[in-house]
Amino acid sequence: MKLNERKADYFAARMLLGDVYRYYYSLENDKFINKIVRCMNVFKAPYKAVLIQLYEDAIDVFNDIGLKRLVIENFDKKPENLIELFEKLELDTDLVKPSNIISFGGLDKKIELLSKKEPDVDYHKDNLKFLNKLKDLMKGEFNNGIDSDRKIH
């Protein structure tokens, strides 16, 4: 991702998060990671987005050196099994479970549109044929037990 795109995503995440710092400190005395998971659940935000917001507030707003240190120590220590941790804390696991959807982003519709615009170009038809073959192959793989929960769009 380009730096400008990352900055735009970060700005949007900050606008959506709210007051993570105060919520973090409102939680009962618990392990750092449990508090982070509870923040993730309440704000429906990814692990690193919560840590970045806490770090920013700890430094820029509250001068909280202790929290800054904790965030730095844990920034690259994402828990191994977030689903299990969410379940242990009796939280909704939808945020951390995989969606099991494979999306081609409407590529077939884009190819069909190009085929209509340029009917004399053969490679659009070839691309569509290849895409459909790929989808069929993936459906076969997933339906044969590799990952039967996935949906292909």
C-alpha positions as CSV (number, residue, x, y, z in Angstrom):
1,M,0.0,0.0,0.0
2,K,1.3,3.5,-0.8
3,L,2.0,5.8,2.1
4,N,-0.9,8.1,1.2
5,E,-3.4,5.2,1.2
6,R,-2.1,4.0,4.5
7,K,-2.5,7.5,6.0
8,A,-6.1,7.7,4.6
9,D,-6.9,4.2,6.1
10,Y,-5.3,5.3,9.4
11,F,-7.4,8.5,9.5
12,A,-10.6,6.6,8.8
13,A,-9.8,4.1,11.5
14,R,-9.1,6.9,14.0
15,M,-12.5,8.5,13.2
16,L,-14.3,5.2,13.8
17,L,-12.5,4.1,16.9
18,G,-13.7,6.6,19.6
19,D,-12.1,6.8,23.0
20,V,-10.1,3.6,23.3
21,Y,-7.8,5.0,26.0
22,R,-10.6,5.7,28.5
23,Y,-12.3,2.4,27.7
24,Y,-9.1,0.5,28.2
25,Y,-8.6,2.0,31.7
26,S,-12.3,1.5,32.6
27,L,-11.7,-2.3,32.3
28,E,-11.1,-4.3,35.4
29,N,-7.6,-5.2,36.4
30,D,-6.7,-7.9,33.8
31,K,-3.9,-8.9,31.6
32,F,-2.9,-6.4,28.9
33,I,-3.9,-8.7,26.1
34,N,-7.3,-9.3,27.5
35,K,-8.0,-5.6,27.7
36,I,-6.8,-5.2,24.1
37,V,-9.2,-8.0,23.0
38,R,-12.0,-6.4,24.8
39,C,-11.2,-3.1,23.1
40,M,-11.1,-4.9,19.7
41,N,-14.6,-6.3,20.5
42,V,-16.2,-3.1,21.6
43,F,-14.7,-0.9,18.8
44,K,-14.9,-3.7,16.2
45,A,-11.3,-2.8,15.2
46,P,-8.2,-4.9,14.4
47,Y,-5.5,-5.6,17.0
48,K,-2.9,-3.2,15.6
49,A,-5.5,-0.4,15.1
50,V,-6.4,-0.6,18.8
51,L,-2.7,-0.6,19.8
52,I,-1.9,2.4,17.5
53,Q,-4.8,4.4,19.0
54,L,-3.7,3.6,22.5
55,Y,-0.1,4.5,21.8
56,E,-1.2,7.8,20.2
57,D,-3.3,8.7,23.1
58,A,-0.8,7.6,25.7
59,I,1.9,9.8,24.1
60,D,0.0,12.8,22.7
61,V,-2.8,13.2,25.1
62,F,-2.1,11.6,28.5
63,N,1.7,11.3,28.6
64,D,1.2,7.7,29.9
65,I,4.7,6.2,29.6
66,G,3.6,2.9,31.2
67,L,1.0,2.3,28.5
68,K,3.4,3.4,25.8
69,R,5.9,0.8,26.9
70,L,3.2,-2.0,27.0
71,V,2.0,-1.1,23.5
72,I,5.6,-1.2,22.2
73,E,6.3,-4.5,23.9
74,N,3.2,-6.1,22.5
75,F,3.0,-4.5,19.1
76,D,4.4,-7.5,17.2
77,K,3.1,-10.1,19.7
78,K,-0.4,-10.7,18.2
79,P,-1.9,-13.6,20.1
80,E,-1.7,-17.0,18.4
81,N,-5.3,-17.9,18.6
82,L,-7.6,-14.8,18.8
83,I,-10.7,-16.9,18.3
84,E,-9.9,-19.0,21.4
85,L,-9.2,-15.9,23.4
86,F,-12.4,-14.2,22.3
87,E,-14.3,-17.3,23.3
88,K,-12.5,-17.5,26.7
89,L,-13.6,-13.9,27.4
90,E,-17.1,-14.7,26.2
91,L,-16.9,-12.3,23.3
92,D,-18.4,-12.5,19.8
93,T,-15.8,-14.2,17.6
94,D,-17.1,-12.8,14.3
95,L,-14.5,-10.1,14.2
96,V,-11.6,-12.6,14.3
97,K,-13.1,-15.6,12.4
98,P,-12.3,-15.9,8.7
99,S,-15.1,-15.0,6.4
100,N,-14.6,-18.1,4.2
101,I,-15.5,-16.2,1.1
102,I,-13.3,-16.1,-1.9
103,S,-14.1,-13.1,-4.1
104,F,-13.0,-12.3,-7.6
105,G,-14.3,-8.8,-7.2
106,G,-16.9,-9.1,-9.9
107,L,-14.1,-9.9,-12.4
108,D,-16.5,-11.9,-14.5
109,K,-18.9,-9.0,-14.9
110,K,-16.0,-6.7,-15.9
111,I,-14.9,-9.2,-18.5
112,E,-18.4,-9.6,-19.9
113,L,-18.8,-5.8,-20.1
114,L,-15.5,-5.5,-22.0
115,S,-16.7,-8.4,-24.3
116,K,-19.8,-6.4,-25.1
117,K,-17.8,-3.2,-25.7
118,E,-15.2,-5.0,-27.9
119,P,-17.0,-8.0,-29.4
120,D,-14.2,-8.5,-32.0
121,V,-11.5,-9.0,-29.3
122,D,-11.2,-12.8,-28.7
123,Y,-9.1,-12.7,-25.5
124,H,-12.0,-11.4,-23.4
125,K,-13.8,-14.6,-24.1
126,D,-10.7,-16.6,-23.3
127,N,-10.3,-14.7,-20.1
128,L,-13.9,-15.4,-19.1
129,K,-13.5,-19.1,-20.0
130,F,-10.3,-19.2,-17.9
131,L,-12.0,-17.5,-14.9
132,N,-14.9,-19.9,-15.0
133,K,-12.6,-22.9,-15.2
134,L,-10.6,-21.5,-12.2
135,K,-13.9,-21.1,-10.2
136,D,-14.9,-24.6,-11.0
137,L,-11.5,-25.9,-10.0
138,M,-11.7,-24.1,-6.7
139,K,-15.2,-25.3,-6.0
140,G,-14.0,-28.8,-6.7
141,E,-11.1,-28.4,-4.3
142,F,-13.2,-27.0,-1.5
143,N,-16.0,-29.4,-2.0
144,N,-13.7,-32.4,-1.9
145,G,-12.9,-31.7,1.8
146,I,-10.1,-29.2,1.6
147,D,-12.3,-26.4,2.9
148,S,-16.0,-27.1,2.4
149,D,-17.0,-23.9,4.3
150,R,-15.7,-21.5,1.7
151,K,-17.9,-19.7,-0.7
152,I,-16.7,-18.5,-4.1
153,H,-18.1,-15.3,-5.6
